[in-house]
Amino acid sequence: MTPSATEDPDVPARPLLDVDAVRADTPACADVIHFNNAGAALPPKPVLDATVEFLNYEATVGGYESVLDREDDLNRVYRAGARMFNCGEAELALTSNASEAWWRAFSSVPMGPGDRILTGRAEYVSNAFGLMQARRRGIDVVVISDDDSGQIDLAELEDTIDERVKLVSLTHIPTSGGLVNPAAEVGAIAKQAGAYFLLDACQSAGQMPLDVEALGCDFMSLTGRKFLRGPRGTGLLYVKSSILDDLEPPIFIDGYSADWTGVDDYELQPSAKRFELFETSFAGKAGLGVALEYALDLGLAAIEQRVVGLGAQLRTQLASVGGVTLHDRGVNKCGIVTFSIDGVGAIAFRDQARGAGINVSQTVPSAWQVAQGAPDGSIVRSSVHYYNNENEIDRFVDLVSTVG
Ligand SMILES: Cc1ncc(COP(=O)(O)O)c(C=O)c1O
């Protein structure tokens, strides 16, 4: 039998993504090398158009009226989110950002003095604050070590988890590094022990496929502006519908999250909508729906392949530059690439790169207290997306070579 083109070792694998097409959809690619996708990615044109169009429509017919007229467009975010994360539409709540989504989930987990939370060393700063508050309320918060590769130590997690543990809280990809934590393995361990699993997928959403069933999570928090390429001021929270009745009421609710049913009584929405508030950026909501559809159309597996490939290429090229130290850890790495240059501060480098038309960021010491000890401000965070290309990597590495 003749092998098909994809099976023939002499035929190069067809790129899964049409890079020229996605760059053409991203007008800013002509002007800037955007390696700050872990901060906020460049939105594609359809997202920008949907957001601006909704804002214009609001201004034309009225804010409340536009919601009535455009319900179907506004519901795209739940439909597309359900497809992307393999959950029900009623299991998704729109939030303004990932921190809000995480806090709403966290505050609804029934816990009291003597109960335990297990977490990892890559936990994001907002989440760490929540864990500190829990500790001050008498809840025991145990930080599981990293293993030798830098990811959460699964053996230690398994040894430590017991019936006292009510929650396992994990950041999938830390804000300040290329590590991808083994979320599905953590989810399986939490499930086995009967603990809730809260996954911070802020940096992984839009970078790779996320299936809440495969990940075994009860909650998942994420933001719109990063690898999903959605508008700023948008986020999502997934809450597994089968646990809703066992949870505490969300940290704050309004007349949308609940019905005022009696003088001294209220009833929460019977879905994840209880984690949503009435007022939001409806233009952002419309834009986020389009961003999710856009990523689904490209395919999350294809996106992951491209992002991981570009990240690996950037690491390889940076490693050959004298004076550069790479900092990414873990067995699996993503599109976030962190490094330092001998004798060069990260902020000074960021500003110099900006002057050369390249956007990067720096790690924030206060976000690393738990993660890896406070760094000295020398670590640059560059983060690639599928619309970046090899030529941009060459130009970036050239810049690093001249600075180092
Ligand atoms: C891993 C991680 N979690 C949570 C957040 C918080 O996201 P937001 O700023 O949307 O609240 C960030 C932001 O950088 C992050 O990197």
The ligand as an SDF file (V2000), in Angstrom:
LIG
                    3D

 16 16  0  0  0  0  0  0  0  0999 V2000
   -1.0850   31.9310   36.1590 C   0  0  0  0  0  0  0  0  0  0  0  0
   -1.9400   33.1390   36.3120 C   0  0  0  0  0  0  0  0  0  0  0  0
   -3.0430   33.0630   37.0610 N   0  0  0  0  0  0  0  0  0  0  0  0
   -3.8570   34.1160   37.2320 C   0  0  0  0  0  0  0  0  0  0  0  0
   -3.5550   35.3300   36.6640 C   0  0  0  0  0  0  0  0  0  0  0  0
   -4.4640   36.4870   36.9180 C   0  0  0  0  0  0  0  0  0  0  0  0
   -5.1100   36.8580   35.7590 O   0  0  0  0  0  0  0  0  0  0  0  0
   -5.9740   38.2020   35.7230 P   0  0  0  0  0  0  0  0  0  0  0  0
   -4.9810   39.3220   35.6480 O   0  0  0  0  0  0  0  0  0  0  0  0
   -6.8280   38.0590   34.5110 O   0  0  0  0  0  0  0  0  0  0  0  0
   -6.7480   38.2500   36.9770 O   0  0  0  0  0  0  0  0  0  0  0  0
   -2.4040   35.4720   35.8830 C   0  0  0  0  0  0  0  0  0  0  0  0
   -2.0520   36.7590   35.2700 C   0  0  0  0  0  0  0  0  0  0  0  0
   -0.9830   36.9940   34.8050 O   0  0  0  0  0  0  0  0  0  0  0  0
   -1.5750   34.3400   35.7050 C   0  0  0  0  0  0  0  0  0  0  0  0
   -0.4740   34.4050   34.9680 O   0  0  0  0  0  0  0  0  0  0  0  0
  1  2  1  0
  2  3  1  0
  2 15  2  0
  3  4  2  0
  4  5  1  0
  5  6  1  0
  5 12  2  0
  6  7  1  0
  7  8  1  0
  8  9  2  0
  8 10  1  0
  8 11  1  0
 12 13  1  0
 12 15  1  0
 13 14  2  0
 15 16  1  0
M  END
$$$$
